[in-house]
Amino acid sequence: INDGVRLHIRPFLTVPEVGKKGAGVLPHKPNIKRTQDRGQDVASAPWFDVFGGDRVNDHHLKLDAKRKVRAEATRGHGDGETR
């Protein structure tokens, strides 16, 4: 489970602005889409029931929840890789 750039860039954007409005400590405000993505998630996605198939970008799991999902995926495949 990877939250990608949206999660990792937040600390740089939440500090008081140094230059441009909304850019935080960055020189320019990044063009990050924080609304719903196009399309629908597949029914087999673990979070399908939570959002009814909608792709929601502004939802992040706790580290414990991610570890639990990874452990379950590893047990299910038996080869040590998560898919």
Residue pairs with C-beta under 8 A, 6 or more apart in sequence:
1 61
1 66
1 69
1 70
3 60
3 61
5 32
6 32
6 34
6 57
6 58
7 60
9 30
9 32
12 24
12 25
12 26
13 22
13 23
13 24
13 26
13 29
13 30
14 24
15 24
15 25
16 24
17 23
17 24
18 24
18 25
19 26
19 27
20 27
20 28
20 29
21 29
22 29
23 29
23 30
33 57
34 57
34 58
35 57
36 54
36 55
36 56
36 57
37 55
37 57
38 55
39 55
40 53
40 54
40 55
41 47
41 48
41 51
41 53
41 54
41 55
42 48
43 53
46 69
47 59
50 59
51 59
61 69
70 82
73 82
73 83
74 80
74 81
74 82
77 83
